[in-house]
């Protein structure tokens, strides 16, 4: 058996056991565990009243929501209220009472509902619709060097931000693991079977994505595909469909003919897509029309501006607009997970590593050190390594040299670590497929059933003292892992 570090979950409540008893669906969605293992346990928090605020659930796990144990109005005060101390376990297997709604807290983090409680006056002003519209007009007149200087000034406080954690935040992943551990302790279980996160027992998943922002980026696309191909990678290209540059049919065809993916990048990339609900709905209809025209399943918003509560207007299968931690992006926040998750019917594939623009022009580092650090952390949690670079910023020879070093690191990491190298559309399809798989059986004889079961792998969450570790019963060769076969 292969031993790997512990990782993560996702959604609502389903009823098990006696009437009125529930088990949080996030557990089932994330791990795909057999629900009968916890039949009869009541883990409901009951009605949770009071104010929204920050608290902790275990050391350093900052949460946001309502909590019987108390909350702080600020992130800095969250350590005064540790909900773990208020957990009420009953070790006869009858109950495990959390002092908060696990579903609410998980969704508040993934959907960034905590962000409004952290927004400074300066950030609120800069992100307001009038200021964004003014900057959108002014941007065309400002030299590139001036724009970058303004961006560095705006993001100059990035090191001092208290939350989400830098350089990768695993809060959602950590609290899911902690929650499962508490359930196992309450029921006396030492091993819980679940369906492994990635096909063929891959340790992690890697996707490479490229946002094309200008004519120069469009014209560099072929060379960037050559660079990716030189290391054995295929990537997705997100293309602005309106206003910025022409999108010839032969350009679209070349990307797809070479085995790369063609997706939609905003509408016109002016930073105003989510400025107000009415304007968003108007633009979303046009974006959906372009998605149908180009037969695209994936989307990414310009500058990673986002409002996940509005995603129901999109017709895409998956989105890639939400950073794990957004300290170096115009819109701060982050989903605090390195795993895909559902936003309604849309699969979100979070951006889990820093953008090339941020590394080169905000941090002013022509190095792969930050990417190397982020990848190591994500590998340890068996998460999604999501790379975002731009052909527009790789035309310079110095940037190209750094990117080639990064590609070499990615290839070596994938070969050494058994990482599944996939296109975003493949990950979307797998995450949906996995969400429908079930474990049936009992004891030491569990079987995965459902469409795609041949790619899925049985794993176990195992209590090792106070730690939770993962044990995979079977893993395939590197070649099969990379193909997702």
Rosetta blueprint (number, residue, H / E / L):
1 X L
2 X E
3 X E
4 X E
5 X L
6 X L
7 X L
8 X L
9 X L
10 X L
11 X L
12 X L
13 X E
14 X E
15 X E
16 X L
17 X L
18 X L
19 X L
20 X L
21 X L
22 X E
23 X E
24 X E
25 X H
26 X H
27 X H
28 X H
29 X H
30 X H
31 X H
32 X L
33 X L
34 X L
35 X H
36 X H
37 X H
38 X H
39 X L
40 X L
41 X L
42 X E
43 X L
44 X L
45 X L
46 X L
47 X L
48 X L
49 X L
50 X L
51 X L
52 X L
53 X E
54 X E
55 X E
56 X E
57 X L
58 X L
59 X L
60 X L
61 X L
62 X E
63 X E
64 X E
65 X E
66 X L
67 X E
68 X L
69 X L
70 X L
71 X L
72 X E
73 X L
74 X L
75 X H
76 X H
77 X H
78 X H
79 X H
80 X H
81 X L
82 X E
83 X H
84 X H
85 X H
86 X H
87 X L
88 X E
89 X E
90 X E
91 X L
92 X L
93 X L
94 X L
95 X E
96 X E
97 X E
98 X L
99 X L
100 X E
101 X L
102 X H
103 X H
104 X H
105 X H
106 X H
107 X H
108 X H
109 X H
110 X H
111 X L
112 X L
113 X L
114 X L
115 X H
116 X H
117 X H
118 X L
119 X L
120 X L
121 X H
122 X H
123 X H
124 X H
125 X H
126 X H
127 X L
128 X L
129 X H
130 X H
131 X H
132 X H
133 X H
134 X H
135 X H
136 X H
137 X H
138 X H
139 X H
140 X L
141 X L
142 X L
143 X L
144 X H
145 X H
146 X H
147 X H
148 X H
149 X H
150 X H
151 X H
152 X H
153 X H
154 X H
155 X L
156 X L
157 X L
158 X H
159 X H
160 X H
161 X L
162 X L
163 X L
164 X L
165 X L
166 X L
167 X L
168 X L
169 X L
170 X L
171 X H
172 X H
173 X H
174 X H
175 X H
176 X H
177 X H
178 X H
179 X H
180 X H
181 X H
182 X H
183 X H
184 X H
185 X H
186 X H
187 X H
188 X L
189 X L
190 X L
191 X E
192 X E
193 X E
194 X E
195 X E
196 X L
197 X L
198 X L
199 X H
200 X H
201 X H
202 X L
203 X L
204 X L
205 X E
206 X E
207 X E
208 X E
209 X E
210 X E
211 X E
212 X E
213 X L
214 X L
215 X H
216 X H
217 X H
218 X H
219 X H
220 X L
221 X H
222 X H
223 X H
224 X H
225 X H
226 X H
227 X H
228 X H
229 X H
230 X H
231 X L
232 X L
233 X L
234 X L
235 X L
236 X E
237 X E
238 X E
239 X E
240 X L
241 X L
242 X L
243 X L
244 X L
245 X L
246 X L
247 X L
248 X L
249 X H
250 X H
251 X H
252 X H
253 X H
254 X H
255 X H
256 X H
257 X H
258 X L
259 X L
260 X L
261 X E
262 X E
263 X E
264 X E
265 X E
266 X L
267 X L
268 X L
269 X L
270 X L
271 X L
272 X L
273 X L
274 X L
275 X L
276 X L
277 X H
278 X H
279 X H
280 X H
281 X H
282 X H
283 X H
284 X H
285 X H
286 X H
287 X H
288 X H
289 X H
290 X H
291 X H
292 X H
293 X H
294 X H
295 X L
296 X L
297 X L
298 X E
299 X E
300 X E
301 X L
302 X H
303 X H
304 X H
305 X L
306 X L
307 X L
308 X H
309 X H
310 X H
311 X H
312 X H
313 X H
314 X L
315 X L
316 X L
317 X L
318 X E
319 X E
320 X L
321 X L
322 X L
323 X E
324 X L
325 X L
326 X L
327 X L
328 X L
329 X L
330 X L
331 X L
332 X L
333 X L
334 X L
335 X L
336 X L
337 X L
338 X L
339 X L
340 X L
341 X E
342 X E
343 X E
344 X L
345 X L
346 X E
347 X E
348 X E
349 X L
350 X L
351 X E
352 X L
353 X L
354 X L
355 X L
356 X H
357 X H
358 X H
359 X H
360 X H
361 X H
362 X H
363 X L
364 X L
365 X L
366 X L
367 X L
368 X L
369 X H
370 X H
371 X H
372 X H
373 X H
374 X H
375 X H
376 X H
377 X H
378 X H
379 X H
380 X H
381 X L
382 X L
383 X L
384 X E
385 X E
386 X E
387 X E
388 X E
389 X E
390 X L
391 X H
392 X H
393 X H
394 X L
395 X L
396 X L
397 X H
398 X H
399 X H
400 X H
401 X H
402 X H
403 X H
404 X H
405 X H
406 X H
407 X H
408 X H
409 X H
410 X H
411 X H
412 X H
413 X H
414 X H
415 X H
416 X H
417 X H
418 X L
419 X L
420 X E
421 X E
422 X L
423 X L
424 X H
425 X H
426 X H
427 X H
428 X H
429 X H
430 X H
431 X H
432 X H
433 X H
434 X H
435 X H
436 X H
437 X L
438 X E
439 X E
440 X E
441 X E
442 X E
443 X L
444 X L
445 X E
446 X E
447 X E
448 X E
449 X E
450 X L
451 X L
452 X L
453 X L
454 X L
455 X L
456 X L
457 X L
458 X E
459 X E
460 X E
461 X E
462 X E
463 X E
464 X E
465 X L
466 X L
467 X E
468 X E
469 X E
470 X E
471 X E
472 X E
473 X L
474 X L
475 X L
476 X L
477 X L
478 X H
479 X H
480 X H
481 X H
482 X H
483 X H
484 X L
485 X L
